[in-house]
Amino acid sequence: MLGCLADKDLNYDDLASGLKASLQKDKSAFDADRLQNYTGNSVWTLHFLYAN
């Protein structure tokens, strides 16, 4: 899945940091029922909403 998220301006460490922040702020962000519905765009949104 992460292969579709490749971007020259965003490395995997940055993406991981943003996803970690999203989980810290929303404990249900990675619940099984939500994970089933995530798309590449959903992951980008999580990253950018919570990264800063």
PQR file with spaces between the fields and no chain letter, atoms N, CA, C, O and H, PARSE charges and radii, in Angstrom:
ATOM       1  N    MET     1       0.811   -1.183    0.000 -0.4000 1.5000
ATOM       2  CA   MET     1       0.000    0.000    0.000 -0.0000 2.0000
ATOM       3  C    MET     1       0.860    1.254    0.000  0.5500 1.7000
ATOM       4  O    MET     1       0.530    2.203   -0.710 -0.5500 1.4000
ATOM       5  N    LEU     2       1.926    1.301    0.749 -0.4000 1.5000
ATOM       6  CA   LEU     2       2.717    2.516    0.841 -0.0000 2.0000
ATOM       7  C    LEU     2       3.389    2.881   -0.469  0.5500 1.7000
ATOM       8  O    LEU     2       3.753    4.040   -0.671 -0.5500 1.4000
ATOM       9  H    LEU     2       2.194    0.529    1.326  0.4000 1.0000
ATOM      10  N    GLY     3       3.562    1.918   -1.363 -0.4000 1.5000
ATOM      11  CA   GLY     3       4.152    2.228   -2.648 -0.0000 2.0000
ATOM      12  C    GLY     3       3.340    3.258   -3.419  0.5500 1.7000
ATOM      13  O    GLY     3       3.902    4.058   -4.168 -0.5500 1.4000
ATOM      14  H    GLY     3       3.267    0.976   -1.199  0.4000 1.0000
ATOM      15  N    CYS     4       2.041    3.246   -3.242 -0.4000 1.5000
ATOM      16  CA   CYS     4       1.200    4.211   -3.944 -0.0000 2.0000
ATOM      17  C    CYS     4       1.302    5.601   -3.329  0.5500 1.7000
ATOM      18  O    CYS     4       0.807    6.572   -3.902 -0.5500 1.4000
ATOM      19  H    CYS     4       1.585    2.596   -2.634  0.4000 1.0000
ATOM      20  N    LEU     5       1.933    5.701   -2.182 -0.4000 1.5000
ATOM      21  CA   LEU     5       2.045    6.984   -1.496 -0.0000 2.0000
ATOM      22  C    LEU     5       3.369    7.672   -1.747  0.5500 1.7000
ATOM      23  O    LEU     5       3.619    8.749   -1.207 -0.5500 1.4000
ATOM      24  H    LEU     5       2.335    4.913   -1.716  0.4000 1.0000
ATOM      25  N    ALA     6       4.220    7.069   -2.553 -0.4000 1.5000
ATOM      26  CA   ALA     6       5.550    7.624   -2.780 -0.0000 2.0000
ATOM      27  C    ALA     6       5.452    9.044   -3.319  0.5500 1.7000
ATOM      28  O    ALA     6       4.658    9.339   -4.213 -0.5500 1.4000
ATOM      29  H    ALA     6       4.017    6.193   -2.992  0.4000 1.0000
ATOM      30  N    ASP     7       6.267    9.900   -2.759 -0.4000 1.5000
ATOM      31  CA   ASP     7       6.279   11.296   -3.158 -0.0000 2.0000
ATOM      32  C    ASP     7       7.673   11.814   -2.879  0.5500 1.7000
ATOM      33  O    ASP     7       8.245   11.535   -1.825 -0.5500 1.4000
ATOM      34  H    ASP     7       6.911    9.660   -2.033  0.4000 1.0000
ATOM      35  N    LYS     8       8.222   12.567   -3.819 -0.4000 1.5000
ATOM      36  CA   LYS     8       9.595   13.029   -3.650 -0.0000 2.0000
ATOM      37  C    LYS     8       9.754   13.955   -2.457  0.5500 1.7000
ATOM      38  O    LYS     8      10.863   14.113   -1.947 -0.5500 1.4000
ATOM      39  H    LYS     8       7.757   12.793   -4.675  0.4000 1.0000
ATOM      40  N    ASP     9       8.656   14.578   -1.994 -0.4000 1.5000
ATOM      41  CA   ASP     9       8.730   15.512   -0.880 -0.0000 2.0000
ATOM      42  C    ASP     9       8.370   14.897    0.465  0.5500 1.7000
ATOM      43  O    ASP     9       8.441   15.574    1.490 -0.5500 1.4000
ATOM      44  H    ASP     9       7.754   14.449   -2.408  0.4000 1.0000
ATOM      45  N    LEU    10       7.989   13.637    0.477 -0.4000 1.5000
ATOM      46  CA   LEU    10       7.584   12.987    1.712 -0.0000 2.0000
ATOM      47  C    LEU    10       8.267   11.633    1.803  0.5500 1.7000
ATOM      48  O    LEU    10       8.022   10.752    0.978 -0.5500 1.4000
ATOM      49  H    LEU    10       7.932   13.086   -0.356  0.4000 1.0000
ATOM      50  N    ASN    11       9.122   11.465    2.802 -0.4000 1.5000
ATOM      51  CA   ASN    11       9.765   10.168    2.951 -0.0000 2.0000
ATOM      52  C    ASN    11       8.994    9.325    3.963  0.5500 1.7000
ATOM      53  O    ASN    11       8.103    9.825    4.650 -0.5500 1.4000
ATOM      54  H    ASN    11       9.320   12.180    3.473  0.4000 1.0000
ATOM      55  N    TYR    12       9.335    8.077    4.045 -0.4000 1.5000
ATOM      56  CA   TYR    12       8.591    7.163    4.904 -0.0000 2.0000
ATOM      57  C    TYR    12       8.723    7.503    6.382  0.5500 1.7000
ATOM      58  O    TYR    12       7.801    7.236    7.152 -0.5500 1.4000
ATOM      59  H    TYR    12      10.058    7.671    3.486  0.4000 1.0000
ATOM      60  N    ASP    13       9.851    8.089    6.802 -0.4000 1.5000
ATOM      61  CA   ASP    13       9.996    8.501    8.199 -0.0000 2.0000
ATOM      62  C    ASP    13       9.002    9.608    8.529  0.5500 1.7000
ATOM      63  O    ASP    13       8.401    9.606    9.604 -0.5500 1.4000
ATOM      64  H    ASP    13      10.600    8.306    6.176  0.4000 1.0000
ATOM      65  N    ASP    14       8.831   10.551    7.610 -0.4000 1.5000
ATOM      66  CA   ASP    14       7.852   11.622    7.824 -0.0000 2.0000
ATOM      67  C    ASP    14       6.437   11.056    7.884  0.5500 1.7000
ATOM      68  O    ASP    14       5.637   11.437    8.738 -0.5500 1.4000
ATOM      69  H    ASP    14       9.319   10.552    6.737  0.4000 1.0000
ATOM      70  N    LEU    15       6.147   10.151    6.973 -0.4000 1.5000
ATOM      71  CA   LEU    15       4.832    9.523    6.952 -0.0000 2.0000
ATOM      72  C    LEU    15       4.589    8.770    8.251  0.5500 1.7000
ATOM      73  O    LEU    15       3.511    8.882    8.836 -0.5500 1.4000
ATOM      74  H    LEU    15       6.797    9.842    6.279  0.4000 1.0000
ATOM      75  N    ALA    16       5.561    8.015    8.704 -0.4000 1.5000
ATOM      76  CA   ALA    16       5.423    7.253    9.947 -0.0000 2.0000
ATOM      77  C    ALA    16       5.205    8.183   11.132  0.5500 1.7000
ATOM      78  O    ALA    16       4.398    7.884   12.011 -0.5500 1.4000
ATOM      79  H    ALA    16       6.436    7.924    8.229  0.4000 1.0000
ATOM      80  N    SER    17       5.909    9.296   11.166 -0.4000 1.5000
ATOM      81  CA   SER    17       5.740   10.255   12.258 -0.0000 2.0000
ATOM      82  C    SER    17       4.327   10.820   12.275  0.5500 1.7000
ATOM      83  O    SER    17       3.718   10.964   13.335 -0.5500 1.4000
ATOM      84  H    SER    17       6.565    9.540   10.452  0.4000 1.0000
ATOM      85  N    GLY    18       3.814   11.138   11.097 -0.4000 1.5000
ATOM      86  CA   GLY    18       2.450   11.658   11.010 -0.0000 2.0000
ATOM      87  C    GLY    18       1.415   10.626   11.425  0.5500 1.7000
ATOM      88  O    GLY    18       0.445   10.958   12.107 -0.5500 1.4000
ATOM      89  H    GLY    18       4.308   11.021   10.235  0.4000 1.0000
ATOM      90  N    LEU    19       1.611    9.388   11.023 -0.4000 1.5000
ATOM      91  CA   LEU    19       0.673    8.331   11.402 -0.0000 2.0000
ATOM      92  C    LEU    19       0.745    8.036   12.890  0.5500 1.7000
ATOM      93  O    LEU    19      -0.277    7.745   13.512 -0.5500 1.4000
ATOM      94  H    LEU    19       2.399    9.118   10.470  0.4000 1.0000
ATOM      95  N    LYS    20       1.942    8.107   13.473 -0.4000 1.5000
ATOM      96  CA   LYS    20       2.088    7.935   14.917 -0.0000 2.0000
ATOM      97  C    LYS    20       1.342    9.047   15.651  0.5500 1.7000
ATOM      98  O    LYS    20       0.644    8.789   16.631 -0.5500 1.4000
ATOM      99  H    LYS    20       2.772    8.344   12.968  0.4000 1.0000
ATOM     100  N    ALA    21       1.489   10.268   15.181 -0.4000 1.5000
ATOM     101  CA   ALA    21       0.795   11.398   15.799 -0.0000 2.0000
ATOM     102  C    ALA    21      -0.719   11.223   15.699  0.5500 1.7000
ATOM     103  O    ALA    21      -1.445   11.531   16.644 -0.5500 1.4000
ATOM     104  H    ALA    21       2.057   10.477   14.385  0.4000 1.0000
ATOM     105  N    SER    22      -1.195   10.726   14.553 -0.4000 1.5000
ATOM     106  CA   SER    22      -2.641   10.520   14.403 -0.0000 2.0000
ATOM     107  C    SER    22      -3.138    9.486   15.399  0.5500 1.7000
ATOM     108  O    SER    22      -4.226    9.642   15.953 -0.5500 1.4000
ATOM     109  H    SER    22      -0.605   10.476   13.786  0.4000 1.0000
ATOM     110  N    LEU    23      -2.377    8.448   15.635 -0.4000 1.5000
ATOM     111  CA   LEU    23      -2.774    7.424   16.595 -0.0000 2.0000
ATOM     112  C    LEU    23      -2.751    7.964   18.019  0.5500 1.7000
ATOM     113  O    LEU    23      -3.604    7.607   18.832 -0.5500 1.4000
ATOM     114  H    LEU    23      -1.493    8.321   15.185  0.4000 1.0000
ATOM     115  N    GLN    24      -1.789    8.813   18.323 -0.4000 1.5000
ATOM     116  CA   GLN    24      -1.725    9.398   19.659 -0.0000 2.0000
ATOM     117  C    GLN    24      -2.908   10.328   19.919  0.5500 1.7000
ATOM     118  O    GLN    24      -3.379   10.429   21.052 -0.5500 1.4000
ATOM     119  H    GLN    24      -1.097    9.103   17.662  0.4000 1.0000
ATOM     120  N    LYS    25      -3.385   11.002   18.889 -0.4000 1.5000
ATOM     121  CA   LYS    25      -4.495   11.938   19.053 -0.0000 2.0000
ATOM     122  C    LYS    25      -5.861   11.273   18.877  0.5500 1.7000
ATOM     123  O    LYS    25      -6.861   11.758   19.405 -0.5500 1.4000
ATOM     124  H    LYS    25      -3.002   10.920   17.969  0.4000 1.0000
ATOM     125  N    ASP    26      -5.903   10.175   18.144 -0.4000 1.5000
ATOM     126  CA   ASP    26      -7.156    9.458   17.894 -0.0000 2.0000
ATOM     127  C    ASP    26      -6.880    7.979   18.089  0.5500 1.7000
ATOM     128  O    ASP    26      -6.446    7.291   17.165 -0.5500 1.4000
ATOM     129  H    ASP    26      -5.090    9.781   17.715  0.4000 1.0000
ATOM     130  N    LYS    27      -7.134    7.493   19.301 -0.4000 1.5000
ATOM     131  CA   LYS    27      -6.793    6.110   19.652 -0.0000 2.0000
ATOM     132  C    LYS    27      -7.516    5.079   18.791  0.5500 1.7000
ATOM     133  O    LYS    27      -7.097    3.923   18.727 -0.5500 1.4000
ATOM     134  H    LYS    27      -7.486    8.052   20.051  0.4000 1.0000
ATOM     135  N    SER    28      -8.586    5.483   18.136 -0.4000 1.5000
ATOM     136  CA   SER    28      -9.312    4.528   17.296 -0.0000 2.0000
ATOM     137  C    SER    28      -8.910    4.624   15.825  0.5500 1.7000
ATOM     138  O    SER    28      -9.525    3.981   14.974 -0.5500 1.4000
ATOM     139  H    SER    28      -8.926    6.422   18.188  0.4000 1.0000
ATOM     140  N    ALA    29      -7.889    5.419   15.520 -0.4000 1.5000
ATOM     141  CA   ALA    29      -7.488    5.640   14.127 -0.0000 2.0000
ATOM     142  C    ALA    29      -7.136    4.342   13.402  0.5500 1.7000
ATOM     143  O    ALA    29      -7.339    4.230   12.193 -0.5500 1.4000
ATOM     144  H    ALA    29      -7.389    5.942   16.211  0.4000 1.0000
ATOM     145  N    PHE    30      -6.619    3.380   14.126 -0.4000 1.5000
ATOM     146  CA   PHE    30      -6.201    2.134   13.490 -0.0000 2.0000
ATOM     147  C    PHE    30      -7.007    0.932   13.964  0.5500 1.7000
ATOM     148  O    PHE    30      -6.519   -0.197   13.942 -0.5500 1.4000
ATOM     149  H    PHE    30      -6.454    3.471   15.108  0.4000 1.0000
ATOM     150  N    ASP    31      -8.236    1.176   14.391 -0.4000 1.5000
ATOM     151  CA   ASP    31      -9.124    0.071   14.719 -0.0000 2.0000
ATOM     152  C    ASP    31      -9.384   -0.747   13.455  0.5500 1.7000
ATOM     153  O    ASP    31      -9.377   -0.210   12.347 -0.5500 1.4000
ATOM     154  H    ASP    31      -8.633    2.094   14.409  0.4000 1.0000
ATOM     155  N    ALA    32      -9.608   -2.027   13.628 -0.4000 1.5000
ATOM     156  CA   ALA    32      -9.752   -2.936   12.488 -0.0000 2.0000
ATOM     157  C    ALA    32     -10.835   -2.487   11.511  0.5500 1.7000
ATOM     158  O    ALA    32     -10.641   -2.558   10.297 -0.5500 1.4000
ATOM     159  H    ALA    32      -9.613   -2.463   14.528  0.4000 1.0000
ATOM     160  N    ASP    33     -11.957   -2.030   12.022 -0.4000 1.5000
ATOM     161  CA   ASP    33     -13.036   -1.638   11.110 -0.0000 2.0000
ATOM     162  C    ASP    33     -12.664   -0.400   10.297  0.5500 1.7000
ATOM     163  O    ASP    33     -13.089   -0.270    9.149 -0.5500 1.4000
ATOM     164  H    ASP    33     -12.114   -1.972   13.008  0.4000 1.0000
ATOM     165  N    ARG    34     -11.887    0.498   10.866 -0.4000 1.5000
ATOM     166  CA   ARG    34     -11.451    1.678   10.124 -0.0000 2.0000
ATOM     167  C    ARG    34     -10.346    1.319    9.133  0.5500 1.7000
ATOM     168  O    ARG    34     -10.321    1.845    8.020 -0.5500 1.4000
ATOM     169  H    ARG    34     -11.542    0.392   11.799  0.4000 1.0000
ATOM     170  N    LEU    35      -9.441    0.439    9.521 -0.4000 1.5000
ATOM     171  CA   LEU    35      -8.351    0.044    8.625 -0.0000 2.0000
ATOM     172  C    LEU    35      -8.877   -0.579    7.339  0.5500 1.7000
ATOM     173  O    LEU    35      -8.299   -0.384    6.270 -0.5500 1.4000
ATOM     174  H    LEU    35      -9.462    0.012   10.425  0.4000 1.0000
ATOM     175  N    GLN    36      -9.950   -1.313    7.438 -0.4000 1.5000
ATOM     176  CA   GLN    36     -10.520   -1.963    6.261 -0.0000 2.0000
ATOM     177  C    GLN    36     -10.968   -0.959    5.207  0.5500 1.7000
ATOM     178  O    GLN    36     -11.022   -1.279    4.019 -0.5500 1.4000
ATOM     179  H    GLN    36     -10.419   -1.471    8.307  0.4000 1.0000
ATOM     180  N    ASN    37     -11.287    0.246    5.641 -0.4000 1.5000
ATOM     181  CA   ASN    37     -11.838    1.243    4.716 -0.0000 2.0000
ATOM     182  C    ASN    37     -10.834    2.290    4.271  0.5500 1.7000
ATOM     183  O    ASN    37     -11.165    3.135    3.439 -0.5500 1.4000
ATOM     184  H    ASN    37     -11.243    0.505    6.606  0.4000 1.0000
ATOM     185  N    TYR    38      -9.616    2.261    4.798 -0.4000 1.5000
ATOM     186  CA   TYR    38      -8.627    3.264    4.421 -0.0000 2.0000
ATOM     187  C    TYR    38      -8.170    3.066    2.975  0.5500 1.7000
ATOM     188  O    TYR    38      -8.013    1.943    2.496 -0.5500 1.4000
ATOM     189  H    TYR    38      -9.347    1.574    5.474  0.4000 1.0000
ATOM     190  N    THR    39      -7.965    4.175    2.313 -0.4000 1.5000
ATOM     191  CA   THR    39      -7.379    4.185    0.982 -0.0000 2.0000
ATOM     192  C    THR    39      -6.058    4.948    1.085  0.5500 1.7000
ATOM     193  O    THR    39      -5.728    5.470    2.150 -0.5500 1.4000
ATOM     194  H    THR    39      -8.092    5.087    2.702  0.4000 1.0000
ATOM     195  N    GLY    40      -5.320    5.015    0.016 -0.4000 1.5000
ATOM     196  CA   GLY    40      -4.089    5.801    0.016 -0.0000 2.0000
ATOM     197  C    GLY    40      -4.360    7.246    0.403  0.5500 1.7000
ATOM     198  O    GLY    40      -3.602    7.850    1.163 -0.5500 1.4000
ATOM     199  H    GLY    40      -5.588    4.591   -0.849  0.4000 1.0000
ATOM     200  N    ASN    41      -5.455    7.797   -0.129 -0.4000 1.5000
ATOM     201  CA   ASN    41      -5.814    9.170    0.211 -0.0000 2.0000
ATOM     202  C    ASN    41      -6.157    9.324    1.687  0.5500 1.7000
ATOM     203  O    ASN    41      -5.848   10.353    2.287 -0.5500 1.4000
ATOM     204  H    ASN    41      -6.070    7.307   -0.746  0.4000 1.0000
ATOM     205  N    SER    42      -6.787    8.323    2.275 -0.4000 1.5000
ATOM     206  CA   SER    42      -7.114    8.368    3.700 -0.0000 2.0000
ATOM     207  C    SER    42      -5.849    8.423    4.550  0.5500 1.7000
ATOM     208  O    SER    42      -5.791    9.147    5.544 -0.5500 1.4000
ATOM     209  H    SER    42      -7.038    7.487    1.787  0.4000 1.0000
ATOM     210  N    VAL    43      -4.850    7.663    4.159 -0.4000 1.5000
ATOM     211  CA   VAL    43      -3.582    7.647    4.894 -0.0000 2.0000
ATOM     212  C    VAL    43      -2.898    9.003    4.775  0.5500 1.7000
ATOM     213  O    VAL    43      -2.366    9.517    5.759 -0.5500 1.4000
ATOM     214  H    VAL    43      -4.897    7.074    3.352  0.4000 1.0000
ATOM     215  N    TRP    44      -2.908    9.586    3.578 -0.4000 1.5000
ATOM     216  CA   TRP    44      -2.345   10.933    3.397 -0.0000 2.0000
ATOM     217  C    TRP    44      -3.053   11.925    4.309  0.5500 1.7000
ATOM     218  O    TRP    44      -2.417   12.756    4.958 -0.5500 1.4000
ATOM     219  H    TRP    44      -3.340    9.169    2.779  0.4000 1.0000
ATOM     220  N    THR    45      -4.373   11.828    4.348 -0.4000 1.5000
ATOM     221  CA   THR    45      -5.161   12.750    5.168 -0.0000 2.0000
ATOM     222  C    THR    45      -4.793   12.608    6.636  0.5500 1.7000
ATOM     223  O    THR    45      -4.599   13.611    7.323 -0.5500 1.4000
ATOM     224  H    THR    45      -4.890   11.154    3.821  0.4000 1.0000
ATOM     225  N    LEU    46      -4.695   11.388    7.123 -0.4000 1.5000
ATOM     226  CA   LEU    46      -4.284   11.172    8.517 -0.0000 2.0000
ATOM     227  C    LEU    46      -2.931   11.811    8.781  0.5500 1.7000
ATOM     228  O    LEU    46      -2.736   12.493    9.787 -0.5500 1.4000
ATOM     229  H    LEU    46      -4.853   10.573    6.565  0.4000 1.0000
ATOM     230  N    HIS    47      -2.016   11.583    7.878 -0.4000 1.5000
ATOM     231  CA   HIS    47      -0.673   12.117    8.057 -0.0000 2.0000
ATOM     232  C    HIS    47      -0.709   13.640    8.145  0.5500 1.7000
ATOM     233  O    HIS    47      -0.149   14.219    9.077 -0.5500 1.4000
ATOM     234  H    HIS    47      -2.175   11.029    7.061  0.4000 1.0000
ATOM     235  N    PHE    48      -1.356   14.287    7.192 -0.4000 1.5000
ATOM     236  CA   PHE    48      -1.321   15.753    7.140 -0.0000 2.0000
ATOM     237  C    PHE    48      -2.193   16.404    8.198  0.5500 1.7000
ATOM     238  O    PHE    48      -1.906   17.528    8.611 -0.5500 1.4000
ATOM     239  H    PHE    48      -1.811   13.817    6.435  0.4000 1.0000
ATOM     240  N    LEU    49      -3.238   15.746    8.649 -0.4000 1.5000
ATOM     241  CA   LEU    49      -4.072   16.312    9.708 -0.0000 2.0000
ATOM     242  C    LEU    49      -3.320   16.385   11.029  0.5500 1.7000
ATOM     243  O    LEU    49      -3.463   17.350   11.780 -0.5500 1.4000
ATOM     244  H    LEU    49      -3.471   14.833    8.314  0.4000 1.0000
ATOM     245  N    TYR    50      -2.528   15.374   11.308 -0.4000 1.5000
ATOM     246  CA   TYR    50      -1.928   15.247   12.629 -0.0000 2.0000
ATOM     247  C    TYR    50      -0.427   15.436   12.670  0.5500 1.7000
ATOM     248  O    TYR    50       0.155   15.413   13.754 -0.5500 1.4000
ATOM     249  H    TYR    50      -2.412   14.589   10.698  0.4000 1.0000
ATOM     250  N    ALA    51       0.213   15.619   11.547 -0.4000 1.5000
ATOM     251  CA   ALA    51       1.671   15.690   11.528 -0.0000 2.0000
ATOM     252  C    ALA    51       2.211   16.922   12.243  0.5500 1.7000
ATOM     253  O    ALA    51       3.312   16.871   12.792 -0.5500 1.4000
ATOM     254  H    ALA    51      -0.261   15.638   10.666  0.4000 1.0000
ATOM     255  N    ASN    52       1.492   17.992   12.253 -0.4000 1.5000
ATOM     256  CA   ASN    52       1.999   19.225   12.857 -0.0000 2.0000
ATOM     257  C    ASN    52       1.252   19.615   14.092  0.5500 1.7000
ATOM     258  O    ASN    52       1.567   20.633   14.709 -0.5500 1.4000
ATOM     259  H    ASN    52       0.598   18.033   11.807  0.4000 1.0000
